[in-house]
Amino acid sequence: MNQESTRTIAVIGATGAQGGGVVRALQDRGTFKVRALSRSPEAYDGLADEVVYADLTKPETLEPALSGAYGVFTNTNSFASSDTDEVAQGTSAVLAAKAAGVQHYVWSTLPNVEKISSGQFVVPHFTNKARVNQVVSEAGFPYYTFVEPPFYFQNLISPMYQKIPGPDGTPSWTMPASPSAGGMHMGDIDEFGNLVAGAFEQPEQVGNGQYLSMAGDLLSWDEIITTLQSQGHNIGYVEATEDPYFVRDMFSYMAKHTYFGPDSATKIADAIAVTTKPFTNFETWASTNMATTR
């Protein structure tokens, strides 16, 4: 048994898309033991070696749940709490991990849109995660790493991005964004865990505050539609006028600065260097995950 396999990685958010993938990737690698933190441990049916109770809204539950862990991966849910709550929850997780003696902290974050755009664009579910970055940096962990997930390919088959008939009757995505505007870094979120596992395995390389951004592709809506049409989909796109939850700001920010911001190339290259498996591009993913109308 190697040294890593005797160490434990605690996963906060183990039942979500990101955390669940981290658990799977760590178990596939076999380099660490895995502890899932859950508000309902009795209902957990994942692959972790152990599951313990913890609740980000109850900071007193976190330090005991992290006791003895070598590393911690944390992802907070932007859409399940208020803006203030997400920053508070992220901060509580960092402080509890430090108090528990954690050696390597991996924080799932996103760019600070308000800072990058000098206030031109407001995208709370990006910026609120970025506001926790300084807390992570200043906590004093021996190793700490920032990982940034992309726009999920899976969003395109979720109810959130449901297609409706366009003016010509074609099933269409209707979004408050120009179809030609690019800058969307996209990826298969099921592969995000491979990046996190690689970060935990290579702390000397990426544990000094490096940012690792996962991207399988860089696309516009026009390019997405063209790819899908070439695969047999009857699909279109309509630019909407309504703007729920700063969606236009989000896509306008991407068009101007890209999803991962002005230093995206470096962050993506650093991610590619440590991930345990290559990232899949959209054409390949769509061909096996999106049913056609043929």
QUIRATA-V10523 format. One record per residue. N is the residue number from 1. RES is the residue in one letter. NEAR is the number of other ideal C-beta (glycine too) atoms within 10 Angstrom. D_FIRST is the distance of its C-alpha to the first C-alpha in whole Angstrom. Layout:
# QUIRATA-V10523
n=N res=RES near=NEAR d_first=D_FIRST
n=N res=RES near=NEAR d_first=D_FIRST
This chain:
# QUIRATA-V10523
n=1 res=M near=6 d_first=0
n=2 res=N near=9 d_first=4
n=3 res=Q near=8 d_first=7
n=4 res=E near=17 d_first=8
n=5 res=S near=12 d_first=6
n=6 res=T near=10 d_first=8
n=7 res=R near=17 d_first=11
n=8 res=T near=21 d_first=14
n=9 res=I near=26 d_first=16
n=10 res=A near=29 d_first=20
n=11 res=V near=31 d_first=22
n=12 res=I near=28 d_first=26
n=13 res=G near=22 d_first=28
n=14 res=A near=26 d_first=25
n=15 res=T near=18 d_first=28
n=16 res=G near=17 d_first=30
n=17 res=A near=15 d_first=30
n=18 res=Q near=23 d_first=27
n=19 res=G near=25 d_first=25
n=20 res=G near=21 d_first=25
n=21 res=G near=23 d_first=24
n=22 res=V near=30 d_first=21
n=23 res=V near=27 d_first=19
n=24 res=R near=18 d_first=20
n=25 res=A near=24 d_first=18
n=26 res=L near=29 d_first=15
n=27 res=Q near=18 d_first=14
n=28 res=D near=14 d_first=15
n=29 res=R near=18 d_first=13
n=30 res=G near=11 d_first=10
n=31 res=T near=18 d_first=9
n=32 res=F near=22 d_first=10
n=33 res=K near=19 d_first=12
n=34 res=V near=23 d_first=15
n=35 res=R near=24 d_first=18
n=36 res=A near=25 d_first=22
n=37 res=L near=30 d_first=25
n=38 res=S near=22 d_first=28
n=39 res=R near=14 d_first=32
n=40 res=S near=10 d_first=31
n=41 res=P near=16 d_first=28
n=42 res=E near=7 d_first=30
n=43 res=A near=9 d_first=31
n=44 res=Y near=18 d_first=27
n=45 res=D near=6 d_first=26
n=46 res=G near=16 d_first=23
n=47 res=L near=14 d_first=20
n=48 res=A near=26 d_first=18
n=49 res=D near=14 d_first=16
n=50 res=E near=13 d_first=19
n=51 res=V near=23 d_first=22
n=52 res=V near=17 d_first=24
n=53 res=Y near=15 d_first=28
n=54 res=A near=25 d_first=29
n=55 res=D near=15 d_first=32
n=56 res=L near=24 d_first=33
n=57 res=T near=12 d_first=37
n=58 res=K near=12 d_first=36
n=59 res=P near=16 d_first=34
n=60 res=E near=10 d_first=34
n=61 res=T near=18 d_first=31
n=62 res=L near=26 d_first=29
n=63 res=E near=19 d_first=28
n=64 res=P near=13 d_first=27
n=65 res=A near=23 d_first=25
n=66 res=L near=26 d_first=23
n=67 res=S near=16 d_first=22
n=68 res=G near=13 d_first=19
n=69 res=A near=22 d_first=18
n=70 res=Y near=20 d_first=16
n=71 res=G near=28 d_first=18
n=72 res=V near=30 d_first=21
n=73 res=F near=29 d_first=23
n=74 res=T near=28 d_first=27
n=75 res=N near=25 d_first=29
n=76 res=T near=25 d_first=33
n=77 res=N near=14 d_first=35
n=78 res=S near=15 d_first=38
n=79 res=F near=8 d_first=40
n=80 res=A near=12 d_first=40
n=81 res=S near=16 d_first=41
n=82 res=S near=10 d_first=44
n=83 res=D near=13 d_first=44
n=84 res=T near=9 d_first=43
n=85 res=D near=15 d_first=41
n=86 res=E near=22 d_first=38
n=87 res=V near=19 d_first=38
n=88 res=A near=17 d_first=38
n=89 res=Q near=24 d_first=35
n=90 res=G near=25 d_first=33
n=91 res=T near=18 d_first=34
n=92 res=S near=22 d_first=34
n=93 res=A near=29 d_first=30
n=94 res=V near=25 d_first=30
n=95 res=L near=15 d_first=31
n=96 res=A near=24 d_first=29
n=97 res=A near=27 d_first=26
n=98 res=K near=19 d_first=27
n=99 res=A near=13 d_first=28
n=100 res=A near=17 d_first=25
n=101 res=G near=13 d_first=23
n=102 res=V near=26 d_first=21
n=103 res=Q near=16 d_first=20
n=104 res=H near=22 d_first=21
n=105 res=Y near=22 d_first=23
n=106 res=V near=29 d_first=24
n=107 res=W near=26 d_first=28
n=108 res=S near=23 d_first=29
n=109 res=T near=24 d_first=33
n=110 res=L near=22 d_first=36
n=111 res=P near=27 d_first=38
n=112 res=N near=17 d_first=41
n=113 res=V near=25 d_first=44
n=114 res=E near=19 d_first=47
n=115 res=K near=12 d_first=46
n=116 res=I near=22 d_first=45
n=117 res=S near=19 d_first=49
n=118 res=S near=7 d_first=51
n=119 res=G near=9 d_first=51
n=120 res=Q near=13 d_first=53
n=121 res=F near=21 d_first=50
n=122 res=V near=14 d_first=49
n=123 res=V near=24 d_first=45
n=124 res=P near=17 d_first=44
n=125 res=H near=16 d_first=41
n=126 res=F near=24 d_first=40
n=127 res=T near=20 d_first=41
n=128 res=N near=23 d_first=40
n=129 res=K near=23 d_first=36
n=130 res=A near=21 d_first=37
n=131 res=R near=17 d_first=39
n=132 res=V near=24 d_first=36
n=133 res=N near=20 d_first=34
n=134 res=Q near=10 d_first=36
n=135 res=V near=17 d_first=35
n=136 res=V near=23 d_first=31
n=137 res=S near=14 d_first=32
n=138 res=E near=11 d_first=34
n=139 res=A near=17 d_first=31
n=140 res=G near=7 d_first=29
n=141 res=F near=23 d_first=26
n=142 res=P near=11 d_first=24
n=143 res=Y near=20 d_first=23
n=144 res=Y near=28 d_first=25
n=145 res=T near=29 d_first=26
n=146 res=F near=24 d_first=28
n=147 res=V near=25 d_first=28
n=148 res=E near=27 d_first=31
n=149 res=P near=23 d_first=31
n=150 res=P near=25 d_first=34
n=151 res=F near=20 d_first=37
n=152 res=Y near=19 d_first=36
n=153 res=F near=23 d_first=37
n=154 res=Q near=17 d_first=36
n=155 res=N near=12 d_first=39
n=156 res=L near=20 d_first=42
n=157 res=I near=14 d_first=41
n=158 res=S near=9 d_first=41
n=159 res=P near=5 d_first=44
n=160 res=M near=10 d_first=44
n=161 res=Y near=13 d_first=45
n=162 res=Q near=10 d_first=48
n=163 res=K near=17 d_first=50
n=164 res=I near=10 d_first=54
n=165 res=P near=12 d_first=57
n=166 res=G near=15 d_first=58
n=167 res=P near=8 d_first=62
n=168 res=D near=8 d_first=62
n=169 res=G near=9 d_first=60
n=170 res=T near=15 d_first=57
n=171 res=P near=14 d_first=54
n=172 res=S near=18 d_first=53
n=173 res=W near=21 d_first=50
n=174 res=T near=17 d_first=53
n=175 res=M near=20 d_first=51
n=176 res=P near=17 d_first=53
n=177 res=A near=22 d_first=52
n=178 res=S near=16 d_first=53
n=179 res=P near=16 d_first=52
n=180 res=S near=11 d_first=52
n=181 res=A near=16 d_first=50
n=182 res=G near=16 d_first=47
n=183 res=G near=20 d_first=44
n=184 res=M near=23 d_first=42
n=185 res=H near=24 d_first=38
n=186 res=M near=24 d_first=37
n=187 res=G near=26 d_first=34
n=188 res=D near=22 d_first=32
n=189 res=I near=21 d_first=30
n=190 res=D near=19 d_first=28
n=191 res=E near=22 d_first=26
n=192 res=F near=28 d_first=26
n=193 res=G near=27 d_first=22
n=194 res=N near=25 d_first=21
n=195 res=L near=29 d_first=23
n=196 res=V near=31 d_first=21
n=197 res=A near=28 d_first=18
n=198 res=G near=23 d_first=19
n=199 res=A near=28 d_first=20
n=200 res=F near=27 d_first=17
n=201 res=E near=16 d_first=15
n=202 res=Q near=16 d_first=18
n=203 res=P near=19 d_first=19
n=204 res=E near=7 d_first=21
n=205 res=Q near=14 d_first=23
n=206 res=V near=26 d_first=24
n=207 res=G near=20 d_first=23
n=208 res=N near=11 d_first=27
n=209 res=G near=13 d_first=29
n=210 res=Q near=19 d_first=29
n=211 res=Y near=21 d_first=30
n=212 res=L near=23 d_first=29
n=213 res=S near=29 d_first=31
n=214 res=M near=25 d_first=30
n=215 res=A near=24 d_first=33
n=216 res=G near=21 d_first=34
n=217 res=D near=22 d_first=37
n=218 res=L near=20 d_first=40
n=219 res=L near=20 d_first=43
n=220 res=S near=20 d_first=47
n=221 res=W near=20 d_first=48
n=222 res=D near=14 d_first=50
n=223 res=E near=17 d_first=47
n=224 res=I near=21 d_first=45
n=225 res=I near=18 d_first=49
n=226 res=T near=12 d_first=49
n=227 res=T near=18 d_first=46
n=228 res=L near=21 d_first=46
n=229 res=Q near=13 d_first=50
n=230 res=S near=11 d_first=49
n=231 res=Q near=14 d_first=46
n=232 res=G near=13 d_first=49
n=233 res=H near=19 d_first=49
n=234 res=N near=14 d_first=53
n=235 res=I near=20 d_first=52
n=236 res=G near=20 d_first=53
n=237 res=Y near=20 d_first=53
n=238 res=V near=17 d_first=56
n=239 res=E near=16 d_first=56
n=240 res=A near=14 d_first=56
n=241 res=T near=7 d_first=58
n=242 res=E near=9 d_first=57
n=243 res=D near=14 d_first=54
n=244 res=P near=9 d_first=51
n=245 res=Y near=12 d_first=49
n=246 res=F near=18 d_first=49
n=247 res=V near=15 d_first=48
n=248 res=R near=19 d_first=51
n=249 res=D near=21 d_first=50
n=250 res=M near=24 d_first=46
n=251 res=F near=25 d_first=47
n=252 res=S near=21 d_first=50
n=253 res=Y near=24 d_first=47
n=254 res=M near=24 d_first=45
n=255 res=A near=17 d_first=48
n=256 res=K near=14 d_first=49
n=257 res=H near=19 d_first=46
n=258 res=T near=22 d_first=43
n=259 res=Y near=26 d_first=40
n=260 res=F near=25 d_first=38
n=261 res=G near=24 d_first=41
n=262 res=P near=11 d_first=42
n=263 res=D near=14 d_first=39
n=264 res=S near=20 d_first=37
n=265 res=A near=12 d_first=37
n=266 res=T near=13 d_first=35
n=267 res=K near=22 d_first=33
n=268 res=I near=22 d_first=32
n=269 res=A near=11 d_first=31
n=270 res=D near=19 d_first=29
n=271 res=A near=26 d_first=27
n=272 res=I near=16 d_first=27
n=273 res=A near=13 d_first=26
n=274 res=V near=20 d_first=22
n=275 res=T near=21 d_first=22
n=276 res=T near=19 d_first=20
n=277 res=K near=13 d_first=23
n=278 res=P near=10 d_first=26
n=279 res=F near=21 d_first=29
n=280 res=T near=18 d_first=32
n=281 res=N near=18 d_first=35
n=282 res=F near=22 d_first=38
n=283 res=E near=15 d_first=40
n=284 res=T near=12 d_first=37
n=285 res=W near=21 d_first=35
n=286 res=A near=20 d_first=39
n=287 res=S near=14 d_first=40
n=288 res=T near=7 d_first=37
n=289 res=N near=14 d_first=37
n=290 res=M near=17 d_first=41
n=291 res=A near=8 d_first=43
n=292 res=T near=13 d_first=46
n=293 res=T near=9 d_first=50
n=294 res=R near=7 d_first=51
